[in-house]
Amino acid sequence: MTKQYLNHQLECPYCLTIRLRIPADAGPDDRIFCDDCGEFLGTWDDLLTDFEKQGGQDGVFRLDKGRIKRID
């Protein structure tokens, strides 16, 4: 079983967690911020694209201490 954390733009480079402040009606150009420290992480479209590049649409994942871990 392989365990790998998702990172890139999803993970806040300041506090190293994935806790996103996402509006309920988020559009592609909406700015997304870290819910822990408030730092800007990117647009909603940028973050979704990054998540998809990491295989976020397929597989099994676990939220582990503010980070997303892939479980294969």
Backbone bond lengths (Angstrom), bond angles and torsions (degrees), N, CA, C in turn:
res aa  C-N    CA-C-N  psi(-1)  N-CA   C-N-CA  omega(-1)  CA-C   N-CA-C  phi
1 M - - - 1.439 - - 1.531 108.47 -
2 T 1.346 116.60 125.10 1.455 122.57 -179.62 1.520 109.26 -95.22
3 K 1.328 116.80 135.16 1.452 120.72 176.03 1.520 107.43 -122.75
4 Q 1.319 115.12 125.85 1.442 120.45 -177.15 1.525 108.28 -142.08
5 Y 1.323 116.98 131.35 1.455 120.62 177.07 1.520 109.95 -80.50
6 L 1.332 116.17 139.36 1.451 120.58 170.93 1.522 107.40 -77.49
7 N 1.317 116.93 145.78 1.455 118.87 -178.76 1.508 110.14 -146.79
8 H 1.283 118.31 -124.19 1.459 123.96 -177.18 1.528 109.42 59.30
9 Q 1.320 118.55 -130.92 1.458 121.10 -175.73 1.521 112.53 -73.59
10 L 1.311 118.01 -19.12 1.462 119.43 -179.03 1.521 111.65 -69.38
11 E 1.303 117.12 -34.60 1.456 120.94 -177.12 1.524 110.07 -89.12
12 C 1.312 116.71 128.33 1.460 121.57 178.94 1.530 109.28 -64.37
13 P 1.344 118.14 125.06 1.461 119.91 -179.52 1.526 113.38 -71.88
14 Y 1.327 117.55 -9.70 1.461 121.56 -178.02 1.524 112.48 -95.28
15 C 1.345 116.85 -43.67 1.469 118.06 -177.96 1.532 112.88 -116.02
16 L 1.350 117.00 0.56 1.472 123.79 173.33 1.526 114.08 59.19
17 T 1.331 116.54 34.44 1.462 120.66 174.12 1.514 109.12 -123.22
18 I 1.311 115.99 165.23 1.456 121.42 173.40 1.523 106.40 -115.19
19 R 1.293 114.58 86.84 1.465 122.39 175.46 1.516 106.10 -134.34
20 L 1.323 115.20 99.98 1.451 121.57 -172.24 1.523 111.26 -99.41
21 R 1.308 116.55 140.10 1.465 122.83 173.57 1.520 106.49 -94.89
22 I 1.343 117.08 99.04 1.456 122.87 -173.92 1.524 109.10 -115.78
23 P 1.339 117.66 123.30 1.464 120.00 176.47 1.533 110.51 -63.05
24 A 1.323 117.19 148.91 1.464 121.63 -179.32 1.526 111.69 -59.29
25 D 1.321 117.01 -32.96 1.468 121.18 -177.83 1.533 111.23 -109.05
26 A 1.325 117.56 37.46 1.464 122.27 -174.69 1.528 111.45 -56.93
27 G 1.328 114.51 132.94 1.456 121.80 174.65 1.515 109.10 -108.20
28 P 1.324 118.17 171.50 1.466 122.35 -175.29 1.530 114.29 -56.00
29 D 1.325 118.10 -33.00 1.464 120.93 -175.78 1.530 114.00 -95.60
30 D 1.323 117.74 0.40 1.465 120.05 179.55 1.521 110.60 -66.84
31 R 1.315 115.80 138.87 1.463 122.31 179.63 1.525 109.14 -82.69
32 I 1.334 116.25 131.57 1.463 122.13 -177.63 1.527 108.44 -110.58
33 F 1.326 115.16 136.55 1.459 122.10 -177.19 1.526 110.09 -121.57
34 C 1.326 115.85 156.21 1.457 122.09 174.43 1.525 108.07 -68.91
35 D 1.307 117.32 130.83 1.458 120.81 -179.68 1.520 111.91 -75.43
36 D 1.345 117.78 -20.12 1.465 120.35 179.29 1.525 112.02 -81.90
37 C 1.335 117.04 -52.15 1.468 119.29 -172.83 1.530 113.71 -112.41
38 G 1.335 117.90 -9.01 1.454 121.35 176.06 1.514 115.93 84.13
39 E 1.332 118.58 3.59 1.466 121.28 -179.48 1.528 110.82 -71.83
40 F 1.335 116.38 145.73 1.462 123.27 177.20 1.528 109.15 -70.76
41 L 1.342 116.84 132.11 1.465 121.44 -177.96 1.523 113.04 -110.04
42 G 1.308 117.78 -24.17 1.461 121.71 -179.43 1.508 110.39 145.72
43 T 1.329 115.67 -179.10 1.463 119.08 175.94 1.523 108.85 -80.75
44 W 1.309 116.33 161.59 1.456 121.51 179.76 1.529 109.80 -59.10
45 D 1.333 117.43 -41.63 1.462 121.17 178.79 1.532 111.31 -62.53
46 D 1.334 117.34 -43.27 1.471 120.90 178.54 1.530 111.31 -59.81
47 L 1.332 116.41 -43.83 1.463 120.38 -177.31 1.528 111.56 -69.29
48 L 1.343 116.99 -40.36 1.464 119.67 178.05 1.526 111.14 -64.88
49 T 1.321 116.65 -41.30 1.463 121.04 178.51 1.523 110.28 -61.75
50 D 1.329 116.98 -43.49 1.459 121.32 179.35 1.531 110.90 -63.74
51 F 1.326 117.22 -42.48 1.463 122.22 178.55 1.530 110.16 -60.36
52 E 1.329 117.06 -44.07 1.460 120.93 179.34 1.530 111.57 -64.86
53 K 1.340 118.19 -38.05 1.464 122.16 178.79 1.524 111.30 -62.86
54 Q 1.334 116.60 -28.01 1.465 120.73 179.90 1.529 111.91 -89.19
55 G 1.335 116.71 8.34 1.459 120.24 178.75 1.502 113.18 82.12
56 G 1.322 117.25 22.94 1.457 121.59 -176.05 1.511 116.08 -65.33
57 Q 1.318 117.59 -11.41 1.464 120.47 179.20 1.529 112.27 -89.46
58 D 1.318 117.53 -13.58 1.459 121.76 -177.43 1.523 109.59 -131.25
59 G 1.307 116.71 140.84 1.451 120.49 176.08 1.515 112.55 116.04
60 V 1.299 114.36 -177.10 1.453 122.30 179.12 1.522 107.23 -116.33
61 F 1.341 116.37 134.97 1.453 121.52 -175.94 1.519 110.24 -130.03
62 R 1.326 115.05 154.43 1.462 121.23 176.06 1.520 107.51 -131.97
63 L 1.324 115.91 135.37 1.452 120.59 173.10 1.517 106.51 -82.28
64 D 1.338 116.73 119.85 1.453 122.37 -173.73 1.523 109.86 -129.68
65 K 1.318 117.03 101.44 1.467 122.78 177.44 1.530 112.12 55.39
66 G 1.344 115.73 46.03 1.450 120.67 177.44 1.508 114.45 80.71
67 R 1.326 118.09 9.21 1.455 122.52 178.38 1.521 108.25 -127.06
68 I 1.335 116.58 151.97 1.455 121.80 180.00 1.525 108.13 -99.55
69 K 1.318 115.71 123.30 1.468 121.92 -179.06 1.521 109.47 -113.36
70 R 1.336 115.05 128.81 1.472 120.34 175.11 1.525 108.59 -78.89
71 I 1.323 116.10 134.88 1.462 122.31 177.29 1.508 107.08 -122.10
72 D 1.310 118.09 112.05 1.475 122.32 -179.27 1.510 110.58 -104.04
